[in-house]
Amino acid sequence: MSKFLIATRKSKMALAQTRLVSNLLQQAVPGLEVDLAQSNPRGDRDQISRLDRHGGKGGAFVAEIRADVVAGRSQCAMHSLKDMPGNEETPGLVIGAYLRRDDPSDSLALRPGLEMAELRKNRGEGFKIGTNSVRRAAFLHGLFPNAEVIHFRGAADTRIHKLDNAIAQKMVDGSEVGPADAILLATSGMARVDLSDRVAYTFTSEEMLPAVGQGIVAVECASTDWQTRQYLARIDNADARSCAEAEREVLWVLDGHCNSPIAALAKCAGDTMTISAAVMSLDGKTILRAREEGPGDYPRELGRKVAMALIAQGAQALVEKTRI
């Protein structure tokens, strides 16, 4: 049996996620020899620019990994689902597997010596909170209106290093912002790189609704590669797939782009699915929310329903205001 290659980024988190995919495949397909095809996409090479300069997370982290599969150099590619554009289709590619969802929440890490009570006092006054996500920034503006939310880039472990060592974030124009007093990261991402002990506070979904697909690893392959699709089907998690389809339908209907503060979280309980979604203004002063419940057999229909409920509240106008 020839070697099975998975395209992935070189970051510590991406490699941890890809090794999980590799282990699952080797368990599901005895004798399969799996190797990782590591690359360094532009979003990792450039840790200064805002991601919209590269076409959002899709251009920064996904496009070059996908190209490896399209060119036939790898059988499949690993992505964090939240990095994958949801308002477009990629001809010739299909998501062959969604892994079981990890904790989809967001968490705060604080600089050494700072306590959460200090950040909460006066609703963040005098503190700088770092993030590169427009969704997280919008929620932060509402939760800590007196704090300064600053642009902050890098892999999870890199950002923790900058936080701990009071290293400012460089900007494209040569200026600097920070250093940060706190940073916001995906809870599951911190666990992947063994940084769970740095979680100072985990937000509830009512406080900060996650990004679409947050906590889900997606494995993409060529739509006509039936052997690979068969392999990936063996590690596909049905609940994760249903939730992903519902949440990504929200992005599709709203035509969300890389600068859109859009959030959604679907949950399966038996035969029933619930999905909550939100669209925000960049400053967090306007937050539109909707929630729907229905049969889990029709995830896209439920996602479309919650998106239409947001549109009825004026969501499209908010999305257009954030379009560059």
C-alpha positions as CSV (number, residue, x, y, z in Angstrom):
1,M,0.0,0.0,0.0
2,S,1.5,3.4,-1.0
3,K,2.0,6.2,1.5
4,F,-1.0,8.3,2.3
5,L,-0.1,12.0,2.6
6,I,-2.0,14.6,4.7
7,A,-1.3,18.2,3.9
8,T,-1.0,20.4,6.9
9,R,0.6,23.6,8.4
10,K,3.8,23.4,10.4
11,S,2.3,25.1,13.5
12,K,2.3,23.1,16.8
13,M,-1.5,23.1,16.9
14,A,-1.9,22.1,13.3
15,L,0.5,19.2,13.7
16,A,-1.3,18.0,16.8
17,Q,-4.6,18.0,15.0
18,T,-3.1,16.3,11.9
19,R,-1.5,13.6,14.0
20,L,-5.0,12.9,15.5
21,V,-6.3,12.5,11.9
22,S,-3.4,10.2,11.1
23,N,-3.9,8.0,14.2
24,L,-7.7,7.7,13.5
25,L,-7.0,6.7,9.9
26,Q,-4.4,4.1,10.9
27,Q,-6.9,2.6,13.4
28,A,-9.7,2.6,10.8
29,V,-7.6,1.3,7.9
30,P,-5.1,-1.3,9.1
31,G,-1.8,-1.2,7.2
32,L,-2.3,2.3,6.0
33,E,1.0,4.2,6.0
34,V,0.3,7.8,6.8
35,D,2.8,10.7,6.6
36,L,2.4,14.5,7.0
37,A,3.2,17.0,4.1
38,Q,4.0,20.1,6.1
39,S,3.9,23.6,4.6
40,N,4.2,27.1,5.9
41,P,1.2,29.1,4.4
42,R,1.3,32.9,4.2
43,G,-0.7,33.4,7.4
44,D,2.1,31.7,9.3
45,R,4.9,33.4,7.4
46,D,3.4,36.8,8.0
47,Q,2.4,37.2,11.7
48,I,2.1,41.0,11.5
49,S,-0.6,41.8,8.9
50,R,-4.3,41.5,9.5
51,L,-5.7,38.4,7.9
52,D,-8.0,40.3,5.6
53,R,-4.8,41.4,3.7
54,H,-4.4,37.7,2.7
55,G,-8.1,37.2,1.9
56,G,-9.1,36.2,5.4
57,K,-8.3,32.9,7.1
58,G,-9.1,31.1,3.9
59,G,-6.4,32.8,2.0
60,A,-4.0,32.9,4.9
61,F,-4.2,29.3,6.1
62,V,-6.4,27.2,3.8
63,A,-5.6,28.0,0.1
64,E,-2.0,26.8,0.0
65,I,-2.9,23.6,1.9
66,R,-5.7,22.9,-0.5
67,A,-3.4,23.5,-3.5
68,D,-1.4,20.5,-2.4
69,V,-4.5,18.3,-2.7
70,V,-5.6,19.9,-6.0
71,A,-2.2,19.2,-7.5
72,G,-2.3,15.6,-6.4
73,R,0.7,15.9,-4.1
74,S,-1.4,14.8,-1.0
75,Q,-4.5,12.7,-0.7
76,C,-6.1,15.0,1.8
77,A,-5.7,18.2,3.9
78,M,-6.4,19.0,7.5
79,H,-8.1,22.3,8.4
80,S,-9.6,23.9,11.5
81,L,-13.1,24.2,10.2
82,K,-13.4,27.8,11.5
83,D,-10.6,28.8,9.1
84,M,-12.5,27.5,6.0
85,P,-14.6,30.1,4.1
86,G,-18.2,29.2,4.3
87,N,-19.6,31.5,1.6
88,E,-18.0,29.7,-1.3
89,E,-17.6,26.3,-2.8
90,T,-14.3,24.8,-3.9
91,P,-14.7,23.0,-7.2
92,G,-13.1,19.5,-7.1
93,L,-12.8,19.3,-3.4
94,V,-15.1,17.9,-0.7
95,I,-14.9,17.6,3.1
96,G,-14.5,13.8,3.6
97,A,-14.5,13.8,7.4
98,Y,-15.4,15.9,10.3
99,L,-13.8,14.8,13.6
100,R,-15.7,14.7,16.9
101,R,-16.0,18.3,18.1
102,D,-13.8,19.6,20.9
103,D,-14.9,22.3,23.3
104,P,-16.0,25.2,21.0
105,S,-15.7,27.9,23.6
106,D,-13.3,30.9,23.8
107,S,-11.0,31.5,26.8
108,L,-9.0,34.3,28.2
109,A,-5.3,34.0,29.2
110,L,-3.9,36.7,31.5
111,R,-0.4,38.0,31.9
112,P,1.4,36.6,34.9
113,G,0.3,38.3,38.1
114,L,-3.0,39.6,36.8
115,E,-6.2,38.2,38.3
116,M,-9.6,38.0,36.5
117,A,-11.2,40.2,39.2
118,E,-8.8,43.0,38.2
119,L,-9.9,42.8,34.6
120,R,-13.6,42.8,35.6
121,K,-13.1,45.8,37.8
122,N,-14.4,48.9,36.0
123,R,-15.1,46.6,33.0
124,G,-11.5,46.4,31.7
125,E,-10.5,50.0,32.2
126,G,-6.7,50.4,31.7
127,F,-6.2,47.0,30.2
128,K,-5.3,45.9,26.7
129,I,-6.9,42.6,25.4
130,G,-5.4,41.1,22.3
131,T,-7.2,39.2,19.5
132,N,-7.1,39.0,15.7
133,S,-10.8,37.9,15.4
134,V,-13.4,40.5,14.5
135,R,-16.0,38.3,16.2
136,R,-14.1,38.1,19.5
137,A,-13.3,41.8,19.3
138,A,-17.0,42.7,18.9
139,F,-18.0,40.6,21.9
140,L,-15.1,42.0,24.0
141,H,-16.3,45.5,23.3
142,G,-19.6,44.6,24.9
143,L,-18.1,42.6,27.8
144,F,-15.3,44.9,28.6
145,P,-16.3,48.3,27.1
146,N,-13.5,50.2,28.9
147,A,-10.7,47.9,27.8
148,E,-8.6,48.6,24.6
149,V,-9.0,45.7,22.2
150,I,-5.8,45.4,20.2
151,H,-4.6,43.5,17.1
152,F,-2.7,40.4,18.2
153,R,-1.3,37.7,15.8
154,G,0.5,34.4,16.0
155,A,0.0,30.7,16.9
156,A,-1.5,30.0,20.3
157,D,1.9,29.2,21.9
158,T,3.5,32.2,20.2
159,R,0.8,34.6,21.5
160,I,1.2,33.2,25.0
161,H,5.0,33.8,24.8
162,K,4.4,37.4,23.7
163,L,1.8,37.9,26.5
164,D,4.2,36.5,29.2
165,N,7.2,38.5,28.0
166,A,5.3,41.8,27.4
167,I,6.2,41.7,23.7
168,A,4.3,44.3,21.7
169,Q,2.5,43.3,18.4
170,K,4.3,44.7,15.3
171,M,2.1,46.4,12.7
172,V,2.5,46.6,9.0
173,D,3.4,50.4,9.1
174,G,6.3,49.7,11.5
175,S,4.4,50.8,14.6
176,E,3.6,48.6,17.6
177,V,0.6,48.0,19.8
178,G,0.5,46.5,23.3
179,P,1.9,44.7,25.0
180,A,-1.3,42.9,25.9
181,D,-2.6,42.2,29.4
182,A,-4.8,39.4,28.3
183,I,-5.4,37.5,25.1
184,L,-8.4,35.6,23.7
185,L,-7.9,32.1,22.3
186,A,-10.0,29.0,21.4
187,T,-10.3,26.8,24.5
188,S,-9.7,23.6,22.4
189,G,-6.6,25.2,20.7
190,M,-5.0,25.9,24.1
191,A,-5.6,22.2,25.0
192,R,-4.0,21.1,21.8
193,V,-0.7,22.8,22.6
194,D,-0.8,21.9,26.3
195,L,-1.7,25.4,27.6
196,S,-5.0,24.6,29.4
197,D,-3.4,25.6,32.6
198,R,-3.3,29.2,31.3
199,V,-7.0,29.5,31.0
200,A,-8.1,32.2,33.4
201,Y,-11.7,32.3,32.3
202,T,-13.9,30.4,29.8
203,F,-16.8,32.3,28.2
204,T,-20.2,30.8,28.1
205,S,-21.9,30.7,24.7
206,E,-24.3,33.4,26.0
207,E,-21.4,35.7,26.7
208,M,-19.4,34.9,23.5
209,L,-20.9,32.7,20.8
210,P,-18.2,30.7,19.0
211,A,-17.1,31.0,15.4
212,V,-18.8,28.8,12.9
213,G,-17.1,25.4,13.1
214,Q,-15.0,26.2,16.1
215,G,-13.6,23.1,17.7
216,I,-14.1,20.9,14.6
217,V,-11.3,19.5,12.5
218,A,-12.2,19.0,8.9
219,V,-10.4,16.8,6.4
220,E,-10.7,17.8,2.8
221,C,-9.9,15.6,-0.3
222,A,-10.6,15.5,-4.1
223,S,-14.2,14.8,-4.8
224,T,-13.3,12.2,-7.4
225,D,-10.8,10.3,-5.1
226,W,-13.2,7.6,-4.1
227,Q,-10.6,5.6,-2.2
228,T,-9.7,8.5,0.0
229,R,-13.3,9.4,0.5
230,Q,-13.9,5.8,1.6
231,Y,-11.1,6.0,4.1
232,L,-12.3,9.3,5.5
233,A,-15.8,8.1,5.8
234,R,-14.6,5.7,8.4
235,I,-13.5,8.5,10.8
236,D,-16.3,10.9,10.1
237,N,-18.4,12.0,13.1
238,A,-22.1,12.2,12.3
239,D,-22.9,14.8,15.0
240,A,-20.0,17.0,14.0
241,R,-20.9,16.8,10.4
242,S,-24.6,17.8,11.1
243,C,-23.5,20.7,13.3
244,A,-21.0,21.9,10.8
245,E,-23.5,21.8,7.9
246,A,-26.0,23.8,10.0
247,E,-23.5,26.4,11.1
248,R,-21.9,26.8,7.6
249,E,-25.3,27.3,6.1
250,V,-25.7,30.4,8.3
251,L,-22.5,31.8,6.7
252,W,-23.7,30.8,3.2
253,V,-27.1,32.5,3.5
254,L,-25.6,35.6,5.1
255,D,-22.8,35.7,2.5
256,G,-20.4,36.1,5.4
257,H,-16.8,37.1,4.5
258,C,-13.5,37.3,6.4
259,N,-14.3,40.6,8.1
260,S,-17.8,39.6,9.2
261,P,-18.5,39.2,12.9
262,I,-20.8,36.2,12.6
263,A,-21.1,33.5,15.2
264,A,-23.1,30.2,15.3
265,L,-23.2,27.1,17.5
266,A,-25.3,24.0,16.8
267,K,-25.9,21.2,19.3
268,C,-27.3,17.7,18.8
269,A,-29.4,16.0,21.4
270,G,-30.8,12.7,20.2
271,D,-32.9,13.5,17.1
272,T,-33.1,17.2,17.9
273,M,-30.8,20.0,16.9
274,T,-30.7,23.5,18.4
275,I,-28.7,26.3,16.7
276,S,-27.9,29.8,18.0
277,A,-26.4,32.4,15.8
278,A,-25.5,36.1,16.0
279,V,-24.4,38.9,13.7
280,M,-22.6,42.0,15.3
281,S,-21.4,45.4,14.4
282,L,-17.6,45.7,14.6
283,D,-17.8,47.9,17.7
284,G,-20.1,45.4,19.5
285,K,-22.8,48.0,20.1
286,T,-25.3,46.0,17.9
287,I,-25.7,42.3,18.4
288,L,-28.5,40.5,16.6
289,R,-29.3,37.0,17.9
290,A,-31.6,34.1,16.8
291,R,-32.1,30.6,17.9
292,E,-34.0,27.7,16.3
293,E,-34.7,24.1,17.2
294,G,-35.8,21.2,14.9
295,P,-35.1,17.7,13.6
296,G,-31.4,16.9,13.4
297,D,-32.0,15.2,10.1
298,Y,-32.2,18.5,8.3
299,P,-29.2,20.6,9.5
300,R,-28.9,22.9,6.5
301,E,-32.6,23.7,6.6
302,L,-32.3,24.6,10.3
303,G,-29.2,26.8,9.6
304,R,-31.1,28.5,6.8
305,K,-34.0,29.2,9.1
306,V,-31.9,30.8,11.8
307,A,-30.0,32.9,9.1
308,M,-33.3,34.1,7.7
309,A,-34.4,35.1,11.2
310,L,-31.3,37.2,11.5
311,I,-31.9,38.8,8.1
312,A,-35.4,39.7,9.3
313,Q,-33.7,41.7,12.1
314,G,-31.4,43.5,9.6
315,A,-28.3,41.3,9.6
316,Q,-27.5,41.9,5.9
317,A,-27.0,45.6,6.5
318,L,-24.5,44.8,9.3
319,V,-22.6,42.3,7.1
320,E,-22.4,44.8,4.3
321,K,-21.0,47.5,6.6
322,T,-18.1,45.2,7.4
323,R,-17.3,44.3,3.8
324,I,-14.0,45.8,2.6
